[in-house]
Amino acid sequence: MHKWCPLVANDCNKIKDDIIKILKDHPEGLTAIEISKILKIHRHTVTKYILVLEALDIVYRRKVGPATLHYLKDYIKNSKVNK
């Protein structure tokens, strides 16, 4: 585990994997609040991981009215990752 980069830790990878699985199950997109309710973690924590997944080009966001919906990129949806 790298102290300088907490996102490398196993727990962090599990959260990222869980977010990917949830977004695979919800192709209509979800808000950070909806994801946080499913995972039972704070929405700020979800937002942090979504930003990491966006930087890794796995997730993208779209503003719909006052909400921001998060989606998996198509090439991730069609991959065998987390099936």
Rosetta constraint file for C-alpha pairs under 8 A:
AtomPair CA 1 CA 6 HARMONIC 7.66 0.50
AtomPair CA 1 CA 8 HARMONIC 6.65 0.50
AtomPair CA 1 CA 9 HARMONIC 5.45 0.50
AtomPair CA 2 CA 6 HARMONIC 6.42 0.50
AtomPair CA 2 CA 8 HARMONIC 6.63 0.50
AtomPair CA 2 CA 9 HARMONIC 7.15 0.50
AtomPair CA 5 CA 9 HARMONIC 7.99 0.50
AtomPair CA 6 CA 12 HARMONIC 7.34 0.50
AtomPair CA 7 CA 12 HARMONIC 5.25 0.50
AtomPair CA 7 CA 13 HARMONIC 7.03 0.50
AtomPair CA 8 CA 12 HARMONIC 6.45 0.50
AtomPair CA 8 CA 13 HARMONIC 6.71 0.50
AtomPair CA 9 CA 13 HARMONIC 6.42 0.50
AtomPair CA 10 CA 14 HARMONIC 6.19 0.50
AtomPair CA 11 CA 15 HARMONIC 6.36 0.50
AtomPair CA 12 CA 16 HARMONIC 6.30 0.50
AtomPair CA 13 CA 17 HARMONIC 6.05 0.50
AtomPair CA 14 CA 18 HARMONIC 5.99 0.50
AtomPair CA 15 CA 19 HARMONIC 6.19 0.50
AtomPair CA 15 CA 49 HARMONIC 7.64 0.50
AtomPair CA 16 CA 20 HARMONIC 6.31 0.50
AtomPair CA 16 CA 49 HARMONIC 6.27 0.50
AtomPair CA 16 CA 50 HARMONIC 7.92 0.50
AtomPair CA 16 CA 53 HARMONIC 7.43 0.50
AtomPair CA 17 CA 21 HARMONIC 6.22 0.50
AtomPair CA 17 CA 82 HARMONIC 7.19 0.50
AtomPair CA 18 CA 22 HARMONIC 6.13 0.50
AtomPair CA 18 CA 39 HARMONIC 7.84 0.50
AtomPair CA 19 CA 23 HARMONIC 6.14 0.50
AtomPair CA 19 CA 35 HARMONIC 7.24 0.50
AtomPair CA 19 CA 50 HARMONIC 7.98 0.50
AtomPair CA 20 CA 24 HARMONIC 6.13 0.50
AtomPair CA 20 CA 72 HARMONIC 7.16 0.50
AtomPair CA 20 CA 82 HARMONIC 7.54 0.50
AtomPair CA 21 CA 25 HARMONIC 6.37 0.50
AtomPair CA 21 CA 82 HARMONIC 6.21 0.50
AtomPair CA 21 CA 83 HARMONIC 7.69 0.50
AtomPair CA 22 CA 26 HARMONIC 6.33 0.50
AtomPair CA 22 CA 35 HARMONIC 7.45 0.50
AtomPair CA 23 CA 27 HARMONIC 6.29 0.50
AtomPair CA 23 CA 29 HARMONIC 6.65 0.50
AtomPair CA 23 CA 30 HARMONIC 7.15 0.50
AtomPair CA 23 CA 70 HARMONIC 7.63 0.50
AtomPair CA 23 CA 71 HARMONIC 6.11 0.50
AtomPair CA 23 CA 72 HARMONIC 6.11 0.50
AtomPair CA 24 CA 72 HARMONIC 6.78 0.50
AtomPair CA 24 CA 77 HARMONIC 6.09 0.50
AtomPair CA 26 CA 30 HARMONIC 7.01 0.50
AtomPair CA 27 CA 71 HARMONIC 6.67 0.50
AtomPair CA 27 CA 72 HARMONIC 7.58 0.50
AtomPair CA 28 CA 71 HARMONIC 7.52 0.50
AtomPair CA 29 CA 69 HARMONIC 5.27 0.50
AtomPair CA 29 CA 70 HARMONIC 5.15 0.50
AtomPair CA 29 CA 71 HARMONIC 4.95 0.50
AtomPair CA 30 CA 34 HARMONIC 6.00 0.50
AtomPair CA 30 CA 35 HARMONIC 6.55 0.50
AtomPair CA 30 CA 68 HARMONIC 7.96 0.50
AtomPair CA 30 CA 69 HARMONIC 4.96 0.50
AtomPair CA 30 CA 70 HARMONIC 5.33 0.50
AtomPair CA 30 CA 71 HARMONIC 7.09 0.50
AtomPair CA 31 CA 35 HARMONIC 6.38 0.50
AtomPair CA 31 CA 67 HARMONIC 6.87 0.50
AtomPair CA 31 CA 68 HARMONIC 5.79 0.50
AtomPair CA 31 CA 69 HARMONIC 4.72 0.50
AtomPair CA 31 CA 70 HARMONIC 6.04 0.50
AtomPair CA 32 CA 36 HARMONIC 6.01 0.50
AtomPair CA 32 CA 43 HARMONIC 5.79 0.50
AtomPair CA 32 CA 46 HARMONIC 6.04 0.50
AtomPair CA 32 CA 47 HARMONIC 6.13 0.50
AtomPair CA 32 CA 68 HARMONIC 7.86 0.50
AtomPair CA 32 CA 69 HARMONIC 7.61 0.50
AtomPair CA 32 CA 70 HARMONIC 7.51 0.50
AtomPair CA 33 CA 37 HARMONIC 6.23 0.50
AtomPair CA 33 CA 43 HARMONIC 5.39 0.50
AtomPair CA 34 CA 38 HARMONIC 6.42 0.50
AtomPair CA 35 CA 39 HARMONIC 6.21 0.50
AtomPair CA 35 CA 43 HARMONIC 7.69 0.50
AtomPair CA 35 CA 46 HARMONIC 7.09 0.50
AtomPair CA 36 CA 40 HARMONIC 5.49 0.50
AtomPair CA 36 CA 41 HARMONIC 5.12 0.50
AtomPair CA 36 CA 42 HARMONIC 5.77 0.50
AtomPair CA 36 CA 43 HARMONIC 5.10 0.50
AtomPair CA 36 CA 46 HARMONIC 6.08 0.50
AtomPair CA 37 CA 41 HARMONIC 6.85 0.50
AtomPair CA 41 CA 45 HARMONIC 6.81 0.50
AtomPair CA 41 CA 46 HARMONIC 7.24 0.50
AtomPair CA 42 CA 46 HARMONIC 6.59 0.50
AtomPair CA 43 CA 47 HARMONIC 6.12 0.50
AtomPair CA 44 CA 48 HARMONIC 6.25 0.50
AtomPair CA 45 CA 49 HARMONIC 6.53 0.50
AtomPair CA 46 CA 50 HARMONIC 6.10 0.50
AtomPair CA 47 CA 51 HARMONIC 6.18 0.50
AtomPair CA 48 CA 52 HARMONIC 6.55 0.50
AtomPair CA 49 CA 53 HARMONIC 6.18 0.50
AtomPair CA 50 CA 54 HARMONIC 6.04 0.50
AtomPair CA 50 CA 59 HARMONIC 7.08 0.50
AtomPair CA 51 CA 55 HARMONIC 6.20 0.50
AtomPair CA 52 CA 56 HARMONIC 6.28 0.50
AtomPair CA 53 CA 57 HARMONIC 6.27 0.50
AtomPair CA 53 CA 58 HARMONIC 5.30 0.50
AtomPair CA 53 CA 59 HARMONIC 5.50 0.50
AtomPair CA 54 CA 58 HARMONIC 5.71 0.50
AtomPair CA 54 CA 59 HARMONIC 4.78 0.50
AtomPair CA 54 CA 60 HARMONIC 5.79 0.50
AtomPair CA 57 CA 73 HARMONIC 7.45 0.50
AtomPair CA 58 CA 72 HARMONIC 5.97 0.50
AtomPair CA 58 CA 73 HARMONIC 5.55 0.50
AtomPair CA 58 CA 76 HARMONIC 6.54 0.50
AtomPair CA 59 CA 70 HARMONIC 6.72 0.50
AtomPair CA 59 CA 71 HARMONIC 5.56 0.50
AtomPair CA 59 CA 72 HARMONIC 4.50 0.50
AtomPair CA 59 CA 73 HARMONIC 5.47 0.50
AtomPair CA 60 CA 70 HARMONIC 5.80 0.50
AtomPair CA 60 CA 71 HARMONIC 5.47 0.50
AtomPair CA 60 CA 72 HARMONIC 6.37 0.50
AtomPair CA 60 CA 73 HARMONIC 6.53 0.50
AtomPair CA 61 CA 68 HARMONIC 6.44 0.50
AtomPair CA 61 CA 69 HARMONIC 5.52 0.50
AtomPair CA 61 CA 70 HARMONIC 4.43 0.50
AtomPair CA 61 CA 71 HARMONIC 6.16 0.50
AtomPair CA 62 CA 68 HARMONIC 5.63 0.50
AtomPair CA 62 CA 69 HARMONIC 5.31 0.50
AtomPair CA 62 CA 70 HARMONIC 6.54 0.50
AtomPair CA 63 CA 67 HARMONIC 5.89 0.50
AtomPair CA 63 CA 68 HARMONIC 4.39 0.50
AtomPair CA 63 CA 69 HARMONIC 6.23 0.50
AtomPair CA 64 CA 68 HARMONIC 5.96 0.50
AtomPair CA 64 CA 69 HARMONIC 6.94 0.50
AtomPair CA 72 CA 76 HARMONIC 6.35 0.50
AtomPair CA 72 CA 77 HARMONIC 6.23 0.50
AtomPair CA 73 CA 77 HARMONIC 6.47 0.50
AtomPair CA 74 CA 78 HARMONIC 6.34 0.50
AtomPair CA 75 CA 79 HARMONIC 6.26 0.50
AtomPair CA 76 CA 81 HARMONIC 7.25 0.50
